[in-house]
Amino acid sequence: AEATQVTPQARREIQERIRTIRPGGSTNLGGGWLTGCNQIASSLATDTLNRALLLTDGHANVGITGIEELGTHARQLNQRGVSTSTFGIGEGYQEFLLEQMANLGGGNFYYIETPQLIPDIFARELNEVLSVTARGVEISIEIPKKANISVVGDWRFEQEQGTLRVILGDLSSNMQRT
């Protein structure tokens, strides 16, 4: 659905469209996610969190399927102000893909064992989004001359003139980043 104000009429129309979704065996994870992110980007607000929630079985087997390419898109979108949280459902999904998209996208990664858990986990994510206490958090480290330093994992970082900046994104109260 196009980005719109959620009026009672719009809600009914969206629910009707959702009821027409049927499983088909292929997942254009990148296409669906990027379409949603473009909808968010078209109405960015600087004083709010602009987050895409990707609920998927995690099988990117149509369209963009590369983990690195999807991670790069997540990083670029995050730099433009659109973060991504990912929700992997059931067994056999690409955990590394979804975790990387969330880390590089400035959001969270969740594993959902059964569909019955979806409402509780979505509520947890929405509560976290509503409780953001620090936006755009970065760690800046001065690097001594002749020292080599590397960042472990897929954290976004910049290194120049003896300084390393690790970009952590938005943090909610009691949130930890490792």
N, C-alpha and C positions, 0 to 999 in steps of 0.2 A: 504494500500500500504506500502511496505517496505520503510524505510527511504532512501531517495535518493536525489541527486542534481536535482533541478527542471529545467530541460531542456525543450525546446518546446515539444519534443517527450514524455518525462515523464509526462508533464502537460496534453497532450492529452490522454494518457493512464489512468491517474488518473481521469480525467473528464469522460471518458468512463465508468470506474468502478463505479463512483458516480451515473451515469445515470441508472445503473442497480439496485440501492437500491430501495426496495419496503417496504411499511409498512406491519407488520405482527402480531402486537398485543402483542409481548413480547419484553422486553428490557434487554439484558445482559449488563447493564451499567458498572458494575465492570470489566467484561471481556474485553469489548472494550476499556475502559479507561486504564486499566492496560497494554493491548497490546500496545497502543499508548505510554504510559509512558516508557515501556521497549524499544521501538524504540528510544525514546529521550535519555534514559540512556545509550544505546549502543554507542552513539556518543557525550557524555557530553563534553562541552567546559567550562573551568573554567573562561574564560573572557567574557562569554555571559550569558544571561538569558536562561534557559532551561525550557520552560513552555508548559504544555499540556493545550489545550483549549477543554473543554468538552461541546459540544452542544447537549442538550437532552430534551426530554419531562419529564425527571426526574422520570420515573417509573422503579425502579430497581426491576424487578419481576422474573428474571432468574439469576442463578449463585449467586454471592455474593450479598445479598440484605440488610444486616444489616447496619444501619447507623453508629454504632460504629466501625464495622469492616472496612467499606469503609473510615471512618475518620482516623482510625489507619494507613491504607495504605497511605492516603494522607500525614499524618504527617511523616511517614517513608521515603516516596519519597522526600518530601521537605528537610529532613535531608540529603539525598543523593544528593541534588542539582537539583531535578526536581520539579518545582512548578506547581500548577494547578489552573486555573480559570474556573468557571462553568457558563453556560448559560442555564437557564431554559426557555423553550418555552411554551406558551399557558397557559391554566387554568389546575389546578388539579395536577401539578407536586409536588414532595416532596421538598418543599422549604427548610426545615430544613436540609435535606440531602445535597443538593447542597451548601447551605451556610456553613455548617460544613466542607465539602470537600475543599471549597475555603479557609476558615479561617485556617484550619490545614495544607492545602497545600501551604500556602504562596501566594495565588493569590487573585482574585476578584470574586465576585458573581454578576451575572446580571439576571434580569427578562426581558424576551423578549415577549411582548404582542402578536405581530403578526410577521410572517415570513418576512414581508417587512422591518422590523427594523433590521434584522440581519446584513446587511452590515455596517450600521452606528455604531452599538454597537461593532462589530468586529474591526472597524476602531478605535474606542475609546480605546479598549483594546490594540491594536497594538501600538497606539501612546503612551499609558502609558508605555508599555514595553520598547519602544525606549527612553523614557524620565526618566528612573530610575536614581535617583541622589544619593541614599544611598542603599548599599547592605548589607544584613545580620544585620539589625538593632536590637539591644537588649536594654532592659531597665533593669538596675541592681539596686536593692533596698536592703539596709541593714535593717535587721529585728532586732529590739531591743529584748533583752532577755525577756523571759516570755510573748512575744507578739505572737499572732496567726494571720496568714495571709492566705487568700485564693484568688485564681484567679477566677473571674467571667467570664463565657463563655468558649469557647474552645481554648483559646490561648495556644500555646506550652510554657511550662515553666520548669525550673529546680530550685530546692531549696536545698541548702546544706550549712552547717556551717554559719548560720545566714545571708545568702544572697539569695534573690529571683531574678532570671533572667527570664524575659518575652521576648520571641523571636518574633519579629514582622516581620522579613523577609525583603524583598526589598521594598523600598518606592520611589515612583515617586514624581516629583515636585508637590506641592499643594495637595498631598495625605494625608488623615487623617485616623488614626486608633483610635477606641474607645474601 
